[in-house]
Amino acid sequence: MPIDYKKYPSNWKTEIRPAILKRAHDCCENCGVANYAVVSWDKENKEWIRACGNIHIDRYGLGECTYQEARYLADHWNEIEDERKWIVICLTIAHLNHDVTDNRMGNLAALCQRCHLSLDQKHHRQNAKATIEKKKGLQSLF
């Protein structure tokens, strides 16, 4: 779901997000994968597999590159390889209590896409259920 920056304080991008990423050493605070790392999810072992192979490619697996460089490698590998789907990790900042107005440092965590979705899964289900129930209630009025 795209972020609606209108709900966030004006210093979100300039102070809050950079502070959380710095605290996390630019890695997911749950699984440890690095920001902008080129990785593939290993379903069997339930872990990220980093891009590797030589001193240059190893940089990409460790997130030691720009987003554009990582995107280029992931796209290239996806064109030539059918076995794995390569992605670029883009760390997000999660509100642990799901309240986007609660921007205390202790309520915020740097998470990869997978860990953030896992954290929010139950919350999203509850919201979806409430929306369905609300729609059913409105339909019964007519």
Secondary structure, 3 states (H helix, E strand, C coil): CCCCHHHCCCCHHHHHHHHHHHHCCCECCCCCCECCCEEEEECCCCEEEECCCCHHHHHHHCCCCCHHHHHHHHHHHHHHCCCCCCEECCCEEEECCCCCCCCCHHHEEEECHHHHHHHHHHHHHHHHHHHHHHHHHHHHCC
